[in-house]
Amino acid sequence: MFNALVVEKDEDGKTSASVQRISEADLPEAEVTVAVEYSTVNYKDGLCIGPGGGLVRNYPHVPGIDFAGTVETSSDARYKPGDKVVLTGWRVGEAHWGGYSQKARVRADWLVPLPQGLSTRQAMAVGTAGFTAMLAVMALEDHGLKPGHGEVLVTGAAGGVGSVAVAILAALGHDVAAVTGRPETEAYLRDLGATRIVPREELAETVKRPLESETWTGCVDAVGGAMLARVLGQMKYGASVAAVGLAGGAGLPATVVPFLLRGVNLLGIDSVMQPYANRLRAWERIARDLPMDKLEAMIQPATLADLPELGAEILRGQVRGRVVVDVN
Ligand code: NDP
């Protein structure tokens, strides 16, 4: 028997999450059983710990969209007992039981080997949020982003995706402007490498003019909604925005003018179904380009019992940086 955070749904459709003792027989069928060491808290986890947001199919459910740990048993030749592994995406923690458990059973295709140079704790300090931030930076680079050509904007900067994006971009030599609604995070963001703090209010109003002055040479956007629409009109000629998140809304009240008159690119970033080769490339880049002292500064430690409260906090936009959950 071992501990897991189990979400149950009552007859009225109300969900509740609690730490419970479960057994290996309760785990879903799949090739690889992993002794989980660390998991984390992403925005989606907040939804799945709570009412589900339409992501969870069946109850009882064990959330946790990512984890890192050690293989215990494997019927797939790619993994053997003792191997250190990381999992993000593939709808684990949503459609399939996830990482808020001392053991998880998953498909071998969904795993990647723990990247060289990272511990399981560091891998989960990065987690889905940081992995996605790296995918966003890689997409911007693939579309021509280079240091020394102006400021790169990061929205939702004090959140998980934003914090890692700020640290990576700064370490790569970019000038980073960080948008935050929490002025008290200014020192934190500057320590991660932000050179300018942009108050959220400055970008909160909906688009009045489709083009504003050309300001940003790239953008990692975790917010979406009206803010993304404003940012599109402020991009420099030919620059790109990597659209990662919807913390500020799923709508896009924009015009197509920035695309037509400034050749601005809007790049979609998905971490969930990302092909294996690109996953390896992103984790290698993380191990190389994300300074580990900056990562350490983002960490808030937690246990399984803290998750119901942390899930609610991330939905309210109140979590700073990255939560690392020690499931043991
Ligand atoms: P966090 O809650 O850690 O960060 C989101 C940040 O956005 C907050 O910290 C806050 O930053 C800002 N924010 C929150 N609400 C608003 C609002 N109403 N208006 C403007 N800004 C707001 O979440 P994550 O970093 O884990 O995820 C960010 C987004 O990215 C989520 O929407 C998530 O679903 C998405 N995501 C997408 C992935 C993909 O594969 N495409 C993978 C991972 C995440 P501040 O206080 O600094 O303003």
Boltz pocket constraint, residues with backbone or C-beta under 6 A from the ligand:
constraints:
  - pocket:
      binder: B
      contacts: [[A, 41], [A, 42], [A, 43], [A, 44], [A, 128], [A, 129], [A, 132], [A, 155], [A, 156], [A, 157], [A, 158], [A, 159], [A, 160], [A, 161], [A, 162], [A, 179], [A, 180], [A, 181], [A, 182], [A, 185], [A, 200], [A, 222], [A, 223], [A, 227], [A, 243], [A, 244], [A, 245], [A, 246], [A, 247], [A, 248], [A, 249], [A, 269], [A, 270], [A, 271], [A, 272], [A, 314], [A, 315], [A, 316], [A, 317], [A, 318], [A, 319], [A, 321]]
      max_distance: 6.0
